[in-house]
Amino acid sequence: MARAKEHINLVFIGHVDHGKSTTVGRLLYDTGNVDEQTMRKLKERAAQLGKSGFEFAFVMDTLKEEQERGVTIDLSHKRFDTSKYYFTIIDAPGHKDFIKNMITGASQADCAVLVVAANDGVNAQTIEHLKLSKIFGVGQLLISVNKMDMPGVDYKESRFKEVVDDVKRHAAQAGWKADTLRFIPAAALVGENITKKSTKMAWWTGECLLEAIDKFNAPQKPTHLPLRLPIQDVYNITGIGVVPVGRVETGIMKVGDKIIVVPGREGKGVKGEVKSIEMHHEQIPQAEPGDNVGFNVRGLQKKDIARGDVLGHETSVPTVATEFTAQVVIMNHPSVVTVGYTPVFHIHTAQVACQFTEIVKKINPATGQEITADKEILKNGDAAVVKLKPMRPIVIEKNTDIPQMSRFAIRDSGATVGAGMCMDLVKKTL
């Protein structure tokens, strides 16, 4: 068996209507990942809906409601192979209501393509996505300056350069190293500079989008970190017994390993030995970061563990926290956040209500400077360092120790209020 291509999770982000979905659709179509017949149907459908030109966007926006509104609602995933990598493309919504999916999208992404329309330039959400992708650990960023074909832009190099300078300025404020960012000009709807060099921009000597995404570096799997496997579900399977299912975030789990699952039902952790590991219905000797696996553990009862618990080696027990300090960004709260507020935190597979017990300091998210005015209240757009108390013990790690286990989204009555990551914690003694 030939070695499988390296895998990259690639997220497309950017302001609503700047052409993310169209870029993805055009890329998939021009590389033969979507056939003529499907494309023809989508074109007819777009015309019927009075949305001619949306056919490429419809490739990813498969939900009927999205096609009617012309807006990306949920995250769509699609496999896409280049000569070098196999990508999972995540088309993340730019629309304000759907920022939650943008968060969950970015937290799964290794690399991102930020789409900025040449005619519209940097927008509020462009800036927000630059910050969020940085906070959530997206390692590499490519910027596609799209809609170069628009009247007034007319494929001009001068306009491309203006947008590049503007994006660089905002990216630097969001914490990106501006000189590591790569830029390409494109016009996705008409297919300029997507899979082959543009004929309309003779001044451009760099890559097209397809070549540019192949220049991303495949992420290093965090196999050197301690084993952390958040439990997603627990099944009882006849003839096998208890089979927990989850995705390895860090480290390696091997058959025969002595493991512990915490907090567990009693809050003291449950120990056992890995008897077998299965992925895609095949027995495997070990599981690595990114692998979704089911496994059987000697000594584990179904009642002992549940979704949100985390498995690790006995020699490096996952950290259970009774309180923690985090850097948070408030993005979508109807009024203000104050001490005492207790929303639900989504941390890996766990969902736990956590109370804001102290606002330590407020930060200007663009500059990182401390803000002293009105520091008792946080409103949309504010970033802060806060102390939090979970209503029951949870597994979370410091961002400096295991970043993959430090990030979370904050949700309240069906909406995502904000996001953040754990900087410090008070450890519960098991």
Secondary structure, 3 states (H helix, E strand, C coil): CCCCCEEEEEEEEECCCCCHHHHHHHHHHHCCCCCHHHHHHHHHHHHHCCCCCCHHHHHHCCCHHHHHHCCCCCCEEEEEECCCEEEEEEECCCCHHHHHHHHHHHHHCCEEEEEEECCCCCCHHHHHHHHHHHHCCCCEEEEEEECCCCCCCCCCHHHHHHHHHHHHHHHHHCCCCHHHCEEEECECCCCECCCCCCCCCCCCCCCCHHHHHCCCCCCCCCCCCCCEEEEEEEEEECCCEEEEEEECCECCEECCCEEEEECCCCCCCEEEEEEEEEECCEEECEECCCCEEEEEEECCCHHHCCCCCEEEECCCCCCEEEEEEEEEEECCCCCCECCCCCCEEEECCEEEEEEEEEEEEEECCCCCCEECCCCCCECCCCEEEEEEEECCCEECCCCCCCHHHCEEEEEECCEEEEEEEEEEEEECCC
